Amino acid sequence: MNVVILGLGQYENGSGIAAALYFAKRGDSVVVTDLKKASLLGNNPARLRKFKNVRFVLGRHDLEDIRNTDLIVRNPGITDKAETLKLARKLDKLIVSDVSIFLEKCPAKVIGITGTRGKSTTVSLFAEILRKSKKWRKVWLGGNILISPLQFLDQVKKNDIVVLELSSWQLETLGEHGVSPNIALWTNLMRDHLNTYKSMEEYAEAKAQIFRHQGPRGRVFLPAEKYFDSYANQTAGIAYRWGKSGSEEVTLVDSVAMRLVGEHNRENAMAAVAVARGLGVSKTTIKEVLKKFSGVPNRQEILGKKKGVTIVNDTTATTPDAAMAAVKRFASEGKLFLIFGGADKVLEFDEVSKTLKKYEVRVALLPGTAHAKILNKFRKYKVDYFDVDSLKEAVIRLMDESEKGSVLILSPGCASFGLFKNEFDRGEQFKNIFKKL
């Protein structure tokens, strides 16, 4: 076939490179295209240059490639606004993703997990519970957690089990292709990505694709909140409402002294436990994991201390709700110093400003497209802040002001675009600054 990989991406195990390698090894004629130039795509272009059946169009997209292709593999980062996708749909081209390909070909049971916040923590905790249970030959973990499932498709056996973290963008393509995981977990829904979606309803519908195409034997686990009532009535399979007062998952989680701290992590754990129990994992196994699991990198990650100040990397807090969760978690541990701000996702900053004022947080405000909007709310609610030009300046100034027993947190509440390649680059830069303090 003639295949276009629409968006190579810079992550070494990401969707674009995994799909490109998959089709290149099959012997298809592959066009790899990305708006970024090769120098911004890490080592990914070099990994493909040995294939004579791969052609590169980097730094731009050529619409002729769309016209001449049989199949388009869409990177999750390519939005519906892209001219390439508009043309592809006009020409009725087949559009797939690494995840839709995987779901069609995977011989094992697949559990898909989505939600606005806490997806990575939930999938990592859930996968650890499954591994500890030893009910399956092997537990595979991939998806939005920066590991494309195409990386391990040829290694998955029928008696394995696969756990996938799925973003709204990944789920859009599943909707177009009419596939959903065997078992679906929806953890929560909060305001996010409104720079991409026209409304919360459109964003929620993208999330709902995680179960929309299940058959009668499919199962979906939905929050026990009124908002999700209509979704529970729309499933073709069985809907379970996790988190109900007195439910098994609530009782089990509350009986354990977890290493994960915060109400948001309690909810993440309840969601994971509900599905684990649905799969027959014992309470004893679940409790053992809950007691030991300490979280995942870049999410309220405690890096250590400098001069008695606790340093926290929460770079994946790309929404105001996520930043508020971090503030509430660490507020009892000492005076809070926060690095906030970045690129706008058409979100609101009233509630986070009220929270910062309530907990008397000292804020270093980063530049970015959200700056004016944030500044307006900070002044309205009298938040204690100062502007900085860089992440390094924010760390140095906050460290100068902080005292032993206080907490310095990178929890930006915004996207990373502008100052950084992505939120993980932001986290890595923060870690490097911390090391050099």
C-alpha positions in Angstrom: 0.0 0.0 0.0 0.9 3.7 -0.2 0.9 4.9 3.4 1.2 8.4 4.8 2.4 8.7 8.4 0.9 12.1 9.3 3.1 13.3 12.1 6.3 11.5 13.0 6.7 13.1 16.4 9.8 13.4 18.6 9.1 10.7 21.2 11.2 7.6 20.6 8.4 5.2 21.4 5.6 7.4 20.2 2.7 6.9 17.8 4.4 8.3 14.7 7.7 6.4 14.8 6.0 3.2 15.8 3.6 3.3 12.9 6.3 4.3 10.5 8.5 1.3 11.5 5.5 -1.0 11.4 4.6 -0.2 7.8 8.2 0.2 6.7 9.0 -3.4 7.9 5.9 -4.7 6.1 7.4 -3.3 2.8 4.7 -0.7 2.1 5.5 2.5 0.3 5.7 5.0 3.2 5.7 8.8 3.3 6.7 10.2 6.7 5.6 13.8 7.0 5.8 16.3 9.9 5.6 20.1 10.2 8.7 20.0 12.3 12.1 19.8 10.6 14.3 16.7 11.2 16.5 18.5 13.7 13.4 18.8 16.0 12.4 15.2 15.8 15.1 13.6 17.8 16.6 10.4 16.5 13.4 9.3 14.8 14.3 10.2 11.2 17.7 8.4 11.5 15.9 5.2 12.6 14.0 5.2 9.3 16.7 6.1 6.8 17.8 2.5 6.3 14.5 1.7 4.7 14.5 2.4 1.0 10.7 2.3 0.9 10.4 5.4 3.2 10.3 8.9 1.9 10.5 12.0 4.1 8.5 15.3 3.8 9.6 17.3 6.9 9.1 20.9 7.8 5.9 20.9 5.8 3.0 18.7 4.5 2.5 18.1 0.8 -1.2 17.7 -0.1 -0.3 15.6 -3.1 0.9 12.9 -0.7 -2.7 12.9 0.7 -4.2 12.6 -2.7 -2.0 9.7 -3.7 -2.2 7.6 -0.6 -4.3 4.5 0.2 -4.0 4.9 4.0 -3.3 7.7 6.5 -2.0 7.0 9.9 -2.8 10.0 12.1 -0.6 11.1 14.9 -2.8 12.1 17.9 -1.2 15.6 17.8 -2.7 16.3 14.4 -6.0 18.2 14.9 -9.1 18.2 12.8 -8.2 21.8 11.7 -5.2 20.5 9.7 -5.6 21.0 5.9 -4.2 17.5 5.4 -7.1 15.9 7.4 -9.7 18.1 5.8 -8.5 17.0 2.3 -8.3 13.3 3.4 -11.9 13.4 4.6 -13.0 15.2 1.4 -11.4 12.4 -0.6 -12.8 9.7 1.6 -9.3 8.4 2.5 -9.0 5.7 5.2 -7.7 7.3 8.4 -6.4 5.1 11.2 -4.0 5.4 14.2 -1.5 3.2 15.9 -4.1 2.4 18.5 -6.9 1.5 16.1 -4.5 -0.8 14.2 -3.5 -2.4 17.5 -7.0 -3.0 18.6 -8.0 -4.7 15.3 -5.0 -7.1 15.4 -4.3 -7.6 19.2 -5.0 -11.3 20.2 -5.3 -10.4 23.9 -7.9 -8.7 26.1 -7.5 -4.9 26.1 -8.4 -2.5 28.9 -8.6 1.2 27.8 -8.4 4.0 30.3 -9.2 7.6 29.7 -10.0 10.8 31.8 -9.0 14.4 31.9 -6.6 14.0 34.9 -4.8 11.1 36.5 -4.8 8.7 33.5 -1.1 7.9 33.8 -1.3 7.3 37.5 -4.4 5.2 37.1 -3.0 3.0 34.3 0.3 2.5 36.0 -1.3 1.5 39.3 -3.8 -0.7 37.5 -1.0 -2.4 35.5 1.0 -3.0 38.7 -2.1 -4.6 40.3 -2.5 -6.9 37.3 1.2 -7.9 37.3 1.1 -8.7 41.0 -1.9 -10.9 40.5 0.0 -13.2 38.1 -3.4 -14.1 36.4 -2.0 -13.4 33.0 1.2 -14.5 31.2 2.3 -10.9 30.7 0.8 -7.4 31.3 1.5 -4.8 28.6 1.2 -1.1 29.2 1.1 1.5 26.5 -0.8 4.3 24.7 -0.7 8.0 25.8 1.9 7.0 28.4 4.4 7.6 25.6 4.6 3.9 24.5 2.8 3.1 21.3 1.2 -0.4 21.5 2.5 -1.1 18.0 5.9 -1.3 19.6 4.9 -4.6 21.2 2.0 -5.9 19.0 4.0 -8.8 17.5 5.0 -10.0 21.0 1.5 -10.1 22.6 0.0 -13.5 23.2 -3.7 -14.6 23.6 -3.3 -15.2 27.4 -1.7 -11.8 28.0 -3.6 -8.6 29.0 -3.0 -5.1 27.6 -3.6 -1.8 29.4 -3.8 1.4 27.3 -3.9 5.0 28.4 -6.0 6.8 25.8 -6.3 10.5 25.2 -9.3 12.2 23.6 -7.3 12.7 20.4 -6.4 9.0 20.3 -10.1 8.1 20.9 -11.3 10.3 18.0 -9.6 8.0 15.5 -11.1 4.9 17.2 -14.5 6.6 16.7 -13.8 7.1 13.0 -12.7 3.5 12.7 -15.4 2.0 14.8 -13.4 0.1 17.4 -13.2 0.3 21.2 -11.3 -1.7 23.8 -13.0 -4.8 25.3 -13.1 -3.1 28.7 -13.2 0.7 29.2 -12.6 2.9 32.2 -13.5 6.6 32.2 -12.0 8.2 35.3 -13.2 11.8 35.2 -14.1 14.8 33.0 -12.8 18.3 33.7 -12.3 21.4 31.5 -9.4 20.9 29.1 -8.3 21.2 25.5 -10.9 23.8 24.7 -8.4 25.3 22.3 -9.0 22.1 20.3 -12.7 21.3 20.9 -15.6 23.7 20.3 -17.3 22.8 23.6 -17.1 20.5 26.6 -19.8 18.4 25.0 -17.6 17.8 21.9 -14.6 17.0 24.2 -16.8 14.5 26.2 -18.0 12.8 23.1 -14.4 12.2 22.0 -13.8 10.6 25.4 -17.0 8.5 25.0 -15.5 6.7 22.0 -13.7 4.5 24.4 -16.9 2.5 24.8 -19.1 3.6 21.9 -18.1 0.7 19.7 -18.1 -2.1 22.2 -20.4 -5.1 21.6 -22.9 -6.7 24.0 -19.9 -8.4 25.8 -18.1 -5.1 26.4 -17.8 -3.5 29.8 -17.4 0.2 30.7 -16.7 1.6 34.1 -18.1 5.1 34.6 -17.9 7.5 37.6 -20.9 7.4 39.9 -21.7 11.0 39.1 -25.0 12.3 37.6 -23.2 13.7 34.5 -22.4 10.1 33.4 -26.0 8.8 33.8 -26.8 9.3 30.1 -23.6 7.6 29.0 -24.4 4.6 31.2 -27.7 4.2 29.3 -26.0 4.4 25.9 -23.6 1.5 26.2 -24.2 -1.7 24.2 -22.5 -3.7 26.9 -22.5 -3.6 30.7 -22.0 -0.3 32.6 -20.6 -0.3 36.1 -20.7 2.9 38.2 -17.5 3.0 40.2 -17.1 5.2 43.3 -20.5 4.7 44.8 -20.7 5.2 48.6 -20.2 1.9 50.3 -19.0 0.1 47.1 -16.3 -2.5 47.3 -13.7 -0.3 45.7 -14.4 2.6 48.1 -14.3 0.4 51.2 -11.1 -1.4 50.0 -9.2 1.8 49.2 -10.2 3.5 52.4 -9.0 0.5 54.4 -5.4 0.9 53.2 -2.7 3.5 54.2 -1.7 4.4 50.6 1.6 6.0 49.7 -0.3 8.0 47.1 -1.6 11.2 48.8 -4.6 13.4 47.9 -8.3 13.1 47.2 -7.6 12.9 43.4 -5.3 9.9 44.0 -7.9 8.3 46.2 -10.3 8.5 43.2 -7.7 7.2 40.8 -7.1 4.2 43.1 -10.9 3.5 43.4 -11.3 3.5 39.6 -8.3 1.1 39.2 -9.6 -1.2 42.0 -13.1 -1.3 40.5 -11.8 -2.7 37.2 -9.3 -5.0 38.9 -12.0 -6.6 41.1 -14.2 -6.9 37.9 -11.3 -9.0 36.5 -11.2 -11.2 39.5 -8.0 -9.9 41.2 -8.0 -10.7 44.9 -8.4 -8.0 47.6 -5.2 -9.1 49.2 -3.2 -8.5 46.0 -4.8 -5.1 45.5 -4.0 -4.0 49.1 -0.4 -5.1 48.7 0.0 -2.9 45.7 -1.9 0.1 47.1 0.5 0.1 50.1 3.6 0.3 48.0 2.7 2.2 44.8 4.2 5.7 45.0 3.2 7.2 41.7 4.8 8.0 38.3 7.4 10.6 37.2 6.3 14.2 36.4 3.1 13.9 38.4 3.5 15.5 41.9 6.9 13.8 41.8 9.0 14.7 44.9 12.5 15.2 43.6 14.1 15.7 47.0 15.1 18.7 49.2 17.5 21.6 48.8 18.3 23.7 51.9 15.3 22.1 53.6 12.9 23.0 50.8 10.9 20.1 49.3 11.0 20.3 45.4 8.1 18.9 43.5 7.9 18.3 39.7 4.3 18.3 38.6 4.9 19.4 35.0 2.0 17.3 33.6 -0.4 19.6 35.5 -1.5 21.3 32.3 -4.9 22.5 33.6 -5.9 24.8 36.5 -7.7 21.8 38.1 -4.5 19.8 38.2 -2.5 22.7 39.7 -5.2 23.0 42.4 -4.9 19.4 43.2 -1.2 19.8 43.8 -1.7 22.9 46.0 -4.3 21.1 48.1 -2.1 18.1 48.5 1.0 20.0 49.7 -0.6 22.9 51.6 -0.4 21.1 55.0 3.4 20.5 54.6 4.5 24.2 54.8 4.6 27.5 52.9 4.0 26.9 49.2 6.0 28.5 46.4 4.5 27.7 42.9 5.7 28.0 39.3 2.6 28.6 37.2 1.7 29.7 33.7 2.4 29.0 30.0 0.3 28.4 26.9 -3.5 29.0 26.8 -5.9 26.1 26.2 -9.0 28.3 26.5 -9.5 27.4 30.1 -10.6 29.6 33.1 -8.4 30.7 36.0 -10.9 32.0 38.6 -11.0 28.9 40.8 -7.3 28.4 40.8 -6.7 32.0 41.6 -9.1 31.7 44.6 -7.3 28.6 45.7 -3.9 30.3 45.5 -5.2 33.2 47.5 -6.8 30.9 50.1 -3.6 29.0 50.7 -1.4 32.1 50.6 0.8 30.7 47.8 3.7 32.7 46.4 3.7 32.4 42.6 6.3 32.9 39.9 4.4 33.5 36.7 5.9 32.2 33.5 5.4 33.9 30.1 3.0 32.5 27.5 -0.2 33.0 25.6 -2.2 32.5 28.9 -0.3 35.3 30.7 -2.7 38.1 30.2 -5.7 36.0 31.2 -4.0 34.7 34.3 -2.8 38.2 35.2 -6.3 39.5 35.1 -7.5 36.9 37.5 -4.5 37.1 39.8 -5.1 40.9 40.2 -8.8 40.4 40.7 -8.3 37.8 43.6 -5.1 39.5 44.9 -2.8 36.5 44.4 0.7 37.0 45.6 2.8 36.7 42.4 5.7 38.1 40.3 6.6 37.7 36.7 9.6 35.8 35.4 11.1 35.4 31.9 12.3 31.8 32.3 11.9 28.6 34.4 15.4 29.1 35.7 14.7 32.6 37.0 11.5 31.3 38.6 13.4 28.6 40.5 16.2 30.8 41.6 13.9 33.6 42.9 11.6 31.3 44.7 14.5 29.5 46.3 15.9 32.8 47.5 12.5 33.6 49.2 11.8 30.1 50.6 12.7 28.9 54.0 13.4 25.4 55.5 10.2 23.4 55.7 8.5 25.1 52.6 7.6 23.4 49.3 8.5 24.6 45.8 6.2 23.2 43.1 6.3 23.3 39.3 2.6 22.9 38.6 2.0 25.2 35.7 -1.8 24.7 35.0 -1.1 25.5 31.4 0.3 23.8 28.2 4.1 24.0 27.7 4.2 25.4 24.1 6.4 28.4 23.5 9.1 28.0 26.1 9.4 24.2 25.9 9.2 21.3 23.4 6.4 19.7 25.5 5.5 19.2 29.1 8.1 16.5 29.6 10.9 18.8 28.3 9.6 21.3 30.8 9.9 18.7 33.6 13.4 17.7 32.4 14.6 21.3 32.4 13.1 21.7 35.9 15.0 18.6 37.1 18.3 19.8 35.7 17.9 23.2 37.3 17.1 21.4 40.6 20.3 19.3 40.3 22.4 22.3 39.8 21.1 24.4 42.7 
